[in-house]
Amino acid sequence: MRQPSPPENANETQETEKVSFLVVKRIREAILDEVFKPGDHLGEVELAEKFEVSRSPVREALVALEKEGTVIIGPYKGAIVKPLSAAEGLDLAELRLAAISLAVKPAHRSLSPADFDNAYDLAKRMTRLHSAKEHFECNRRFWDIIFTKAQRPILREVFRHLEDRGTRYEPLILKLFPPETRPRQREVLIEIYRKGKIAEAFRAFKKIYLEIIDVAIDHLKSQESNDSSR
């Protein structure tokens, strides 16, 4: 017996959702490449032309990015890339650290030697990268190894959301820490972690991680102070 075909408008909805997902990805990549910077306007018509799609998936993509915290949509003003904020940056950093602390212990039981090798290779690569987009992608792959093996899907989902929302901060971090001075917190984590010293590995990672965040937050506070005095 033939199954009834889905209604035509249902197919159109599914197709729009696929396209809007790709538009979200393209906008995020453009933010990482600093084609769009914090505070920049994101016009529906311009985005539709740039990505060669209709305005409907662009509109859905902007709404999704607003819910994520990457974009602000104002009445009669349209969408802008959300400006960076010291308060938001600190919240994101602390929440990411909390999620990592919950993942490292359960993940260790399931990580294979190959997983450790892959994670370490990604960590070393990240210290040499100039591209924020490549750095973001390697960082995602690095943490996916650990969060997948932790077998806590909700925790992984929350962490991914935090990473996506933090996209706007990635270019700043790479400018503050170019390859020649970039900290090795992920390498240090894996070097100790693979020996089974989970608590020691996390403490070593946390120390370097918080030093990075302190520099970034001080920079953002300085920028905010300068902006308010103008």
C-alpha atoms as one frame of an Amber mdcrd trajectory, in Angstrom:
protein
   0.000   0.000   0.000   1.403   3.373  -1.046   2.112   5.843   1.701   0.496
   9.234   1.153   2.914  11.883  -0.084   3.638  14.707   2.342   1.820  17.913
   1.491   3.742  20.251  -0.786   3.897  23.029   1.823   5.462  20.560   4.304
   8.289  19.895   1.829   8.758  23.632   1.366   8.961  24.100   5.157  11.602
  21.373   5.461  13.612  22.898   2.639  13.447  26.356   4.231  14.650  24.894
   7.544  17.631  23.283   5.777  18.523  26.526   4.023  18.102  28.605   7.195
  20.450  26.213   9.020  23.063  26.766   6.304  22.543  30.544   6.489  23.147
  30.425  10.261  26.402  28.560   9.572  27.459  31.064   6.898  26.712  34.073
   9.115  28.662  32.495  11.972  31.613  31.858   9.642  31.429  35.466   8.415
  31.565  36.661  12.046  34.633  34.492  12.648  36.267  35.916   9.503  35.274
  39.426  10.675  33.275  40.067   7.526  30.581  40.923  10.084  31.855  42.473
  13.309  30.054  43.130  16.611  27.657  46.033  16.071  27.425  45.544  12.287
  23.986  45.673  10.648  22.698  42.448   9.069  20.175  43.375   6.392  17.837
  40.659   5.129  18.072  41.782   1.507  21.868  42.043   1.571  22.241  38.630
   3.227  19.833  37.017   0.779  21.872  38.399  -2.124  25.199  37.475  -0.520
  24.184  33.862   0.155  21.984  33.550  -2.958  18.845  32.494  -1.070  15.383
  33.939  -0.543  14.606  36.288   2.343  12.498  33.707   4.212  15.399  31.439
   5.334  17.485  34.547   6.090  14.732  35.806   8.385  14.532  32.410  10.121
  18.323  32.298  10.480  18.399  35.745  12.120  15.650  34.731  14.560  17.607
  31.571  15.448  20.769  33.634  15.985  18.827  36.070  18.159  17.604  33.199
  20.357  21.180  31.940  20.547  22.426  35.362  21.684  24.574  36.165  18.653
  22.265  38.744  17.064  19.979  41.514  18.315  16.822  42.290  16.343  15.231
  45.654  17.092  11.855  46.971  15.904  12.257  49.135  12.778  16.037  48.743
  13.052  16.623  45.205  11.815  19.366  42.900  13.041  22.884  43.636  14.239
  25.697  41.401  15.443  25.467  41.637  19.223  28.284  43.805  20.642  30.858
  42.181  22.904  30.372  42.595  26.635  32.672  41.944  29.590  29.735  40.668
  31.659  28.530  38.259  28.964  32.068  37.120  28.178  32.689  36.253  31.817
  29.376  34.388  32.102  30.120  32.347  28.991  33.638  31.535  30.181  32.525
  30.418  33.631  29.659  28.307  32.266  31.977  26.639  29.741  34.421  25.833
  32.509  31.640  24.360  34.654  30.501  22.145  31.762  34.067  20.959  31.131
  34.469  20.095  34.821  31.375  17.881  34.597  32.581  16.098  31.447  36.225
  15.234  32.100  35.728  12.503  34.703  33.019  10.428  32.956  34.748  10.910
  29.579  38.089   9.524  30.766  36.714   6.001  31.184  35.811   5.797  27.487
  38.643   7.696  25.822  40.937   5.483  23.737  44.642   6.118  23.017  43.568
   7.253  19.536  41.122   9.759  21.080  43.907  11.227  23.214  46.198  11.422
  20.172  43.522  13.143  18.059  42.719  15.620  20.824  46.404  16.394  21.369
  47.002  16.926  17.639  44.064  19.351  17.502  45.349  21.171  20.591  48.799
  21.611  19.054  47.292  22.804  15.772  45.212  25.455  17.563  48.316  27.090
  19.022  49.572  27.779  15.466  46.403  28.992  13.753  45.790  32.574  12.634
  42.273  31.961  11.298  39.466  32.340  13.855  37.224  30.112  11.734  39.762
  27.275  11.668  40.439  27.756  15.371  36.716  27.562  16.168  36.316  24.380
  14.089  39.343  22.682  15.693  38.164  23.707  19.145  34.743  22.209  18.444
  36.299  18.940  17.294  38.580  18.897  20.351  35.748  19.261  22.860  33.447
  16.958  20.871  35.930  14.140  21.526  35.612  14.643  25.283  31.915  15.494
  25.526  30.902  12.596  23.254  32.810  10.104  25.407  31.284  11.616  28.573
  27.955  10.215  27.285  25.990  13.155  28.650  24.100  14.431  25.598  22.325
  17.309  27.354  25.631  18.572  28.735  27.152  18.372  25.252  24.195  20.284
  23.801  24.522  23.023  26.433  28.271  23.299  25.807  27.767  23.565  22.039
  25.247  26.351  22.573  27.754  28.232  24.741  30.412  27.776  22.066  28.065
  29.065  19.351  27.105  32.095  21.417  30.794  32.766  22.045  31.607  32.877
  18.315  31.813  36.690  18.412  34.646  36.558  20.981  36.870  34.178  18.998
  38.599  36.801  16.775  39.367  38.926  19.852  40.967  36.003  21.719  43.209
  35.211  18.742  44.302  38.850  18.504  45.072  39.029  22.226  47.011  35.744
  22.013  48.762  35.380  18.638  50.500  32.047  17.891  53.862  33.150  19.284
  52.363  33.851  22.748  49.284  31.618  22.722  48.765  29.559  25.910  48.742
  25.752  25.650  45.884  24.963  28.042  44.416  22.146  25.925  47.800  20.496
  25.391  48.501  20.661  29.128  45.079  19.145  29.834  45.679  16.164  27.538
  49.303  15.610  28.634  48.199  15.088  32.257  44.707  13.728  31.545  45.924
  10.746  29.510  47.976   9.611  32.528  44.749   9.179  34.507  45.374  12.248
  36.705  41.955  13.750  36.043  41.720  16.275  38.886  45.316  17.454  38.364
  44.721  17.820  34.614  41.609  19.909  35.130  43.340  22.136  37.716  46.232
  22.799  35.328  43.832  23.552  32.477  41.668  25.793  34.694  44.644  27.885
  35.853  45.696  28.763  32.293  42.099  29.126  31.095  41.275  31.668  33.817
  44.432  33.648  33.044  43.249  33.928  29.425  39.780  34.999  30.516  41.202
  37.635  32.894  43.133  39.237  30.031  40.100  39.173  27.722  37.709  40.582
  30.335  40.155  43.353  31.308  40.430  44.271  27.625  36.636  44.392  27.219
  36.191  46.459  30.382  38.806  48.910  29.135  36.961  49.187  25.802  33.633
  49.738  27.571  35.182  52.433  29.764  36.616  54.210  26.709  33.284  54.011
  24.877  31.334  55.428  27.833  33.722  58.374  28.194  33.261  59.504  24.592
